[in-house]
Structure formats: structure tokens, C-alpha cells
Amino acid sequence: MRLTRFTDLALRVLMRLAVEDADLPTTREVAATMEVPYTHTAKVVARLQHLGLVEARRGRGGGLALTGAGRAASVGGLVRELEGAGDVVDCDGTVPCPLRGACVLRGALRRAQEAFFGALDPLTVNDLVAAPTGPLLLGISGGSGSPAESPGSKGRMAD
């Protein structure tokens, strides 16, 4: 199995937010820290907000925060949600596979996909940031759990 870039980024955003304990980072700061385009990060953050996993606060002291549901979210459930319920192979595509009605491979791939998700089910976002990952994330984000302050970062938006 291979995760889409969207799902990979969503998991990394959640992990980044899970180690924050001081200032709330903005979407721009998260994108810069992870060295990914702001536009991609903004789409991911919007989806995570829609799922109730991330809260965006505007104004002074604003930024992104992980919700309680985000901390406790099952990684397997998140991956299922973000990846969608599609099959590993597209047997019914533009040119449907002539074997689709009697194919053993399709069922085996579906079971393998579910086993992949099932292996992730017991993990939560909080589990993903346990040592040694959490301390490393803190170092990447500025060393203290909060992004390095830059001029003009007061009164910022959650952009």
C-alpha cells in the first residue's frame, strides 16, 4: 500500500500539532516547518477541520490546535477516511477488466488493504508522537514546542 501525498501530509500536520504546548502555529508556519507548499497544507488543514480534528483560531493568539478528538483519533480510521474506500486496483475503469466478475485477486487485494488499515487501527495520533518522534518534532518546530517567533507574529491569523 502507498498513501497519497494528501494523507501523508495530513498525518504529519496532526503529529506536528500534537507536540505543540505553547503558541499555536499558523498554517503557513506548519507548511514552512514541513517544507511543503502552503496551498497543499491549507487544503489538508481545511479537511482536518471539517473532520473535527483541528481547530483554527483567528486573531491575537490564534493559530492551529489539535482537538481532543484529533489526539485520540485512530490512525487506521484517519487513513481510511482520507484515502477513501476505493479498491487497490480499478477493475471497473474506463476499460473494465474482463476478469472482474470471477477474479480472486480483487478480493485478496481488498483483504490485504483492510489488513493494512487494521494494523494502523490501534495507533492514535498521540501514539505517533511518543518518544523518540515527539522530541524530534519539537526540535524541528523550534526547540521549545512553539515555532520560532518572527517579527510581526503577534496578532496573527490561523491562515
PyRosetta script that sets phi, psi and omega in degrees:
from pyrosetta import init, pose_from_sequence

init()
pose = pose_from_sequence("MRLTRFTDLALRVLMRLAVEDADLPTTREVAATMEVPYTHTAKVVARLQHLGLVEARRGRGGGLALTGAGRAASVGGLVRELEGAGDVVDCDGTVPCPLRGACVLRGALRRAQEAFFGALDPLTVNDLVAAPTGPLLLGISGGSGSPAESPGSKGRMAD")
pose.set_psi(1, 147.1)
pose.set_omega(1, 176.2)
pose.set_phi(2, -134.2)
pose.set_psi(2, 128.7)
pose.set_omega(2, 179.6)
pose.set_phi(3, -78.8)
pose.set_psi(3, 149.8)
pose.set_omega(3, 173.8)
pose.set_phi(4, -69.5)
pose.set_psi(4, 160.4)
pose.set_omega(4, 177.3)
pose.set_phi(5, -61.1)
pose.set_psi(5, -34.4)
pose.set_omega(5, 179.4)
pose.set_phi(6, -61.2)
pose.set_psi(6, -49.2)
pose.set_omega(6, -179.3)
pose.set_phi(7, -65.2)
pose.set_psi(7, -42.7)
pose.set_omega(7, 177.9)
pose.set_phi(8, -57.7)
pose.set_psi(8, -47.6)
pose.set_omega(8, -179.5)
pose.set_phi(9, -65.5)
pose.set_psi(9, -39.8)
pose.set_omega(9, 178.9)
pose.set_phi(10, -60.4)
pose.set_psi(10, -44.1)
pose.set_omega(10, 179.1)
pose.set_phi(11, -64.9)
pose.set_psi(11, -40.3)
pose.set_omega(11, 179.1)
pose.set_phi(12, -67.8)
pose.set_psi(12, -37.0)
pose.set_omega(12, 176.4)
pose.set_phi(13, -63.0)
pose.set_psi(13, -46.2)
pose.set_omega(13, 179.7)
pose.set_phi(14, -61.2)
pose.set_psi(14, -41.7)
pose.set_omega(14, 178.4)
pose.set_phi(15, -63.5)
pose.set_psi(15, -43.5)
pose.set_omega(15, -179.7)
pose.set_phi(16, -60.8)
pose.set_psi(16, -43.4)
pose.set_omega(16, -179.7)
pose.set_phi(17, -71.7)
pose.set_psi(17, -28.3)
pose.set_omega(17, -178.9)
pose.set_phi(18, -67.3)
pose.set_psi(18, -21.6)
pose.set_omega(18, -179.7)
pose.set_phi(19, -96.4)
pose.set_psi(19, -3.5)
pose.set_omega(19, 179.7)
pose.set_phi(20, -72.8)
pose.set_psi(20, 132.7)
pose.set_omega(20, 177.2)
pose.set_phi(21, -133.5)
pose.set_psi(21, 3.2)
pose.set_omega(21, -178.7)
pose.set_phi(22, -129.5)
pose.set_psi(22, -115.1)
pose.set_omega(22, 179.0)
pose.set_phi(23, -62.1)
pose.set_psi(23, 146.9)
pose.set_omega(23, 177.3)
pose.set_phi(24, -89.0)
pose.set_psi(24, 125.1)
pose.set_omega(24, -179.9)
pose.set_phi(25, -74.9)
pose.set_psi(25, 151.7)
pose.set_omega(25, 174.4)
pose.set_phi(26, -86.1)
pose.set_psi(26, 167.9)
pose.set_omega(26, 176.7)
pose.set_phi(27, -59.6)
pose.set_psi(27, -40.7)
pose.set_omega(27, 178.3)
pose.set_phi(28, -61.4)
pose.set_psi(28, -42.1)
pose.set_omega(28, 179.5)
pose.set_phi(29, -66.2)
pose.set_psi(29, -40.7)
pose.set_omega(29, 177.7)
pose.set_phi(30, -62.8)
pose.set_psi(30, -45.6)
pose.set_omega(30, 179.3)
pose.set_phi(31, -60.2)
pose.set_psi(31, -44.2)
pose.set_omega(31, -179.3)
pose.set_phi(32, -65.5)
pose.set_psi(32, -42.9)
pose.set_omega(32, 179.6)
pose.set_phi(33, -61.1)
pose.set_psi(33, -39.6)
pose.set_omega(33, -178.2)
pose.set_phi(34, -90.0)
pose.set_psi(34, -1.3)
pose.set_omega(34, 178.6)
pose.set_phi(35, 55.7)
pose.set_psi(35, 49.1)
pose.set_omega(35, 175.9)
pose.set_phi(36, -127.5)
pose.set_psi(36, 156.0)
pose.set_omega(36, -178.9)
pose.set_phi(37, -60.3)
pose.set_psi(37, 140.2)
pose.set_omega(37, 178.5)
pose.set_phi(38, -56.7)
pose.set_psi(38, -42.6)
pose.set_omega(38, -176.3)
pose.set_phi(39, -61.4)
pose.set_psi(39, -40.6)
pose.set_omega(39, 177.9)
pose.set_phi(40, -65.1)
pose.set_psi(40, -44.3)
pose.set_omega(40, -179.1)
pose.set_phi(41, -63.2)
pose.set_psi(41, -40.9)
pose.set_omega(41, 179.8)
pose.set_phi(42, -62.4)
pose.set_psi(42, -39.5)
pose.set_omega(42, 177.9)
pose.set_phi(43, -65.5)
pose.set_psi(43, -41.8)
pose.set_omega(43, 178.8)
pose.set_phi(44, -63.8)
pose.set_psi(44, -46.5)
pose.set_omega(44, -179.5)
pose.set_phi(45, -60.8)
pose.set_psi(45, -41.2)
pose.set_omega(45, 178.5)
pose.set_phi(46, -60.4)
pose.set_psi(46, -42.7)
pose.set_omega(46, 179.1)
pose.set_phi(47, -66.2)
pose.set_psi(47, -42.5)
pose.set_omega(47, 179.2)
pose.set_phi(48, -64.9)
pose.set_psi(48, -35.1)
pose.set_omega(48, 174.6)
pose.set_phi(49, -63.7)
pose.set_psi(49, -46.3)
pose.set_omega(49, -179.7)
pose.set_phi(50, -58.5)
pose.set_psi(50, -34.9)
pose.set_omega(50, 179.8)
pose.set_phi(51, -81.3)
pose.set_psi(51, -4.2)
pose.set_omega(51, 178.8)
pose.set_phi(52, 79.1)
pose.set_psi(52, 19.2)
pose.set_omega(52, -177.0)
pose.set_phi(53, -96.3)
pose.set_psi(53, -24.4)
pose.set_omega(53, -177.7)
pose.set_phi(54, -130.9)
pose.set_psi(54, 142.3)
pose.set_omega(54, 175.7)
pose.set_phi(55, -116.4)
pose.set_psi(55, 134.2)
pose.set_omega(55, 176.5)
pose.set_phi(56, -109.2)
pose.set_psi(56, 123.8)
pose.set_omega(56, 179.9)
pose.set_phi(57, -109.2)
pose.set_psi(57, 135.7)
pose.set_omega(57, -179.9)
pose.set_phi(58, -98.7)
pose.set_psi(58, 161.6)
pose.set_omega(58, 173.2)
pose.set_phi(59, 85.5)
pose.set_psi(59, -167.7)
pose.set_omega(59, -178.1)
pose.set_phi(60, -58.3)
pose.set_psi(60, 129.6)
pose.set_omega(60, -177.6)
pose.set_phi(61, 76.6)
pose.set_psi(61, 10.6)
pose.set_omega(61, -178.0)
pose.set_phi(62, -79.8)
pose.set_psi(62, 175.3)
pose.set_omega(62, 179.4)
pose.set_phi(63, 148.3)
pose.set_psi(63, -161.1)
pose.set_omega(63, -177.8)
pose.set_phi(64, -103.3)
pose.set_psi(64, 139.5)
pose.set_omega(64, 177.0)
pose.set_phi(65, -136.9)
pose.set_psi(65, 142.4)
pose.set_omega(65, 175.4)
pose.set_phi(66, -79.0)
pose.set_psi(66, 134.0)
pose.set_omega(66, 178.1)
pose.set_phi(67, -82.1)
pose.set_psi(67, 169.7)
pose.set_omega(67, 174.5)
pose.set_phi(68, -59.0)
pose.set_psi(68, -40.4)
pose.set_omega(68, 177.9)
pose.set_phi(69, -63.9)
pose.set_psi(69, -35.3)
pose.set_omega(69, 178.1)
pose.set_phi(70, -66.0)
pose.set_psi(70, -40.3)
pose.set_omega(70, 179.1)
pose.set_phi(71, -65.5)
pose.set_psi(71, -38.1)
pose.set_omega(71, -175.3)
pose.set_phi(72, -92.0)
pose.set_psi(72, -2.7)
pose.set_omega(72, -175.0)
pose.set_phi(73, -62.1)
pose.set_psi(73, 136.8)
pose.set_omega(73, 175.3)
pose.set_phi(74, -71.9)
pose.set_psi(74, 131.8)
pose.set_omega(74, 178.8)
pose.set_phi(75, -63.8)
pose.set_psi(75, -39.3)
pose.set_omega(75, 177.8)
pose.set_phi(76, -61.6)
pose.set_psi(76, -43.2)
pose.set_omega(76, 178.0)
pose.set_phi(77, -63.9)
pose.set_psi(77, -40.6)
pose.set_omega(77, 178.1)
pose.set_phi(78, -63.1)
pose.set_psi(78, -45.9)
pose.set_omega(78, -178.6)
pose.set_phi(79, -63.8)
pose.set_psi(79, -41.7)
pose.set_omega(79, 176.5)
pose.set_phi(80, -58.2)
pose.set_psi(80, -46.9)
pose.set_omega(80, -177.9)
pose.set_phi(81, -63.4)
pose.set_psi(81, -45.4)
pose.set_omega(81, -175.2)
pose.set_phi(82, -78.1)
pose.set_psi(82, -33.0)
pose.set_omega(82, 179.8)
pose.set_phi(83, -82.4)
pose.set_psi(83, -25.0)
pose.set_omega(83, -177.9)
pose.set_phi(84, 87.0)
pose.set_psi(84, 171.3)
pose.set_omega(84, -174.4)
pose.set_phi(85, -93.4)
pose.set_psi(85, 13.0)
pose.set_omega(85, -177.0)
pose.set_phi(86, -65.7)
pose.set_psi(86, 157.0)
pose.set_omega(86, 177.1)
pose.set_phi(87, -72.2)
pose.set_psi(87, 159.1)
pose.set_omega(87, 177.9)
pose.set_phi(88, -64.4)
pose.set_psi(88, -37.7)
pose.set_omega(88, 176.9)
pose.set_phi(89, -118.8)
pose.set_psi(89, 151.1)
pose.set_omega(89, -178.9)
pose.set_phi(90, -98.2)
pose.set_psi(90, 88.9)
pose.set_omega(90, -178.7)
pose.set_phi(91, -74.8)
pose.set_psi(91, -19.5)
pose.set_omega(91, -176.5)
pose.set_phi(92, -109.7)
pose.set_psi(92, 26.1)
pose.set_omega(92, -175.7)
pose.set_phi(93, -65.2)
pose.set_psi(93, -161.5)
pose.set_omega(93, -178.5)
pose.set_phi(94, -54.5)
pose.set_psi(94, -42.8)
pose.set_omega(94, 174.2)
pose.set_phi(95, -115.0)
pose.set_psi(95, 95.7)
pose.set_omega(95, -176.7)
pose.set_phi(96, -59.3)
pose.set_psi(96, 144.3)
pose.set_omega(96, 178.5)
pose.set_phi(97, -69.0)
pose.set_psi(97, 131.5)
pose.set_omega(97, -179.7)
pose.set_phi(98, -68.2)
pose.set_psi(98, -13.7)
pose.set_omega(98, -179.6)
pose.set_phi(99, -92.9)
pose.set_psi(99, -3.9)
pose.set_omega(99, -169.4)
pose.set_phi(100, -55.7)
pose.set_psi(100, -30.6)
pose.set_omega(100, -178.4)
pose.set_phi(101, -74.8)
pose.set_psi(101, -24.9)
pose.set_omega(101, -176.0)
pose.set_phi(102, -131.2)
pose.set_psi(102, 26.0)
pose.set_omega(102, -173.4)
pose.set_phi(103, -87.4)
pose.set_psi(103, 127.2)
pose.set_omega(103, 176.6)
pose.set_phi(104, -79.7)
pose.set_psi(104, -31.3)
pose.set_omega(104, -176.9)
pose.set_phi(105, -61.8)
pose.set_psi(105, -41.9)
pose.set_omega(105, -178.0)
pose.set_phi(106, -57.4)
pose.set_psi(106, -46.9)
pose.set_omega(106, 178.7)
pose.set_phi(107, -65.4)
pose.set_psi(107, -39.7)
pose.set_omega(107, 179.6)
pose.set_phi(108, -65.3)
pose.set_psi(108, -40.8)
pose.set_omega(108, 178.3)
pose.set_phi(109, -66.7)
pose.set_psi(109, -36.7)
pose.set_omega(109, 177.7)
pose.set_phi(110, -64.6)
pose.set_psi(110, -42.1)
pose.set_omega(110, 177.8)
pose.set_phi(111, -66.0)
pose.set_psi(111, -39.0)
pose.set_omega(111, 178.1)
pose.set_phi(112, -64.8)
pose.set_psi(112, -40.2)
pose.set_omega(112, 177.9)
pose.set_phi(113, -62.3)
pose.set_psi(113, -43.7)
pose.set_omega(113, 179.8)
pose.set_phi(114, -66.8)
pose.set_psi(114, -35.6)
pose.set_omega(114, 176.3)
pose.set_phi(115, -64.2)
pose.set_psi(115, -38.8)
pose.set_omega(115, 176.7)
pose.set_phi(116, -59.9)
pose.set_psi(116, -51.6)
pose.set_omega(116, 178.1)
pose.set_phi(117, -61.9)
pose.set_psi(117, -42.6)
pose.set_omega(117, -179.0)
pose.set_phi(118, -60.4)
pose.set_psi(118, -34.4)
pose.set_omega(118, 177.9)
pose.set_phi(119, -67.2)
pose.set_psi(119, -25.0)
pose.set_omega(119, 179.4)
pose.set_phi(120, -90.9)
pose.set_psi(120, -16.8)
pose.set_omega(120, -175.9)
pose.set_phi(121, -54.5)
pose.set_psi(121, -43.9)
pose.set_omega(121, -177.2)
pose.set_phi(122, -70.2)
pose.set_psi(122, -18.8)
pose.set_omega(122, -178.9)
pose.set_phi(123, -80.0)
pose.set_psi(123, 139.0)
pose.set_omega(123, 173.1)
pose.set_phi(124, -111.2)
pose.set_psi(124, 169.3)
pose.set_omega(124, 176.7)
pose.set_phi(125, -59.5)
pose.set_psi(125, -40.5)
pose.set_omega(125, 177.2)
pose.set_phi(126, -59.7)
pose.set_psi(126, -38.6)
pose.set_omega(126, 178.0)
pose.set_phi(127, -61.8)
pose.set_psi(127, -34.2)
pose.set_omega(127, -177.3)
pose.set_phi(128, -67.6)
pose.set_psi(128, -21.7)
pose.set_omega(128, -177.3)
pose.set_phi(129, -107.3)
pose.set_psi(129, 12.5)
pose.set_omega(129, 173.6)
pose.set_phi(130, -67.7)
pose.set_psi(130, 162.1)
pose.set_omega(130, 179.4)
pose.set_phi(131, -56.4)
pose.set_psi(131, 140.2)
pose.set_omega(131, 9.8)
pose.set_phi(132, -93.3)
pose.set_psi(132, -3.5)
pose.set_omega(132, -174.6)
pose.set_phi(133, -67.8)
pose.set_psi(133, -46.9)
pose.set_omega(133, -177.1)
pose.set_phi(134, -55.8)
pose.set_psi(134, -51.6)
pose.set_omega(134, 178.1)
pose.set_phi(135, -59.9)
pose.set_psi(135, -36.1)
pose.set_omega(135, 177.5)
pose.set_phi(136, -64.9)
pose.set_psi(136, -43.0)
pose.set_omega(136, 177.7)
pose.set_phi(137, -61.4)
pose.set_psi(137, -38.5)
pose.set_omega(137, 177.7)
pose.set_phi(138, -61.9)
pose.set_psi(138, -40.1)
pose.set_omega(138, 178.1)
pose.set_phi(139, -64.8)
pose.set_psi(139, -38.8)
pose.set_omega(139, 179.2)
pose.set_phi(140, -68.4)
pose.set_psi(140, -34.9)
pose.set_omega(140, -175.0)
pose.set_phi(141, -85.4)
pose.set_psi(141, 5.6)
pose.set_omega(141, 176.4)
pose.set_phi(142, 125.2)
pose.set_psi(142, -1.7)
pose.set_omega(142, 172.4)
pose.set_phi(143, 93.4)
pose.set_psi(143, -24.4)
pose.set_omega(143, -175.6)
pose.set_phi(144, -116.1)
pose.set_psi(144, 6.0)
pose.set_omega(144, -176.1)
pose.set_phi(145, 93.9)
pose.set_psi(145, -4.3)
pose.set_omega(145, 177.5)
pose.set_phi(146, -131.3)
pose.set_psi(146, 147.4)
pose.set_omega(146, -179.3)
pose.set_phi(147, -62.5)
pose.set_psi(147, 150.9)
pose.set_omega(147, 177.2)
pose.set_phi(148, -59.3)
pose.set_psi(148, 133.9)
pose.set_omega(148, -177.4)
pose.set_phi(149, -78.1)
pose.set_psi(149, 135.9)
pose.set_omega(149, 178.5)
pose.set_phi(150, -118.4)
pose.set_psi(150, 159.9)
pose.set_omega(150, 177.8)
pose.set_phi(151, -56.7)
pose.set_psi(151, 135.5)
pose.set_omega(151, 177.1)
pose.set_phi(152, 84.8)
pose.set_psi(152, 7.8)
pose.set_omega(152, -178.6)
pose.set_phi(153, -82.1)
pose.set_psi(153, -8.7)
pose.set_omega(153, 175.2)
pose.set_phi(154, -72.5)
pose.set_psi(154, 143.2)
pose.set_omega(154, 178.1)
pose.set_phi(155, 65.6)
pose.set_psi(155, 33.7)
pose.set_omega(155, -175.7)
pose.set_phi(156, -83.6)
pose.set_psi(156, 166.0)
pose.set_omega(156, 179.9)
pose.set_phi(157, -101.2)
pose.set_psi(157, 164.0)
pose.set_omega(157, 179.5)
pose.set_phi(158, -79.1)
pose.set_psi(158, 3.0)
pose.set_omega(158, -175.1)
pose.set_phi(159, -23.3)
pose.dump_pdb("model.pdb")
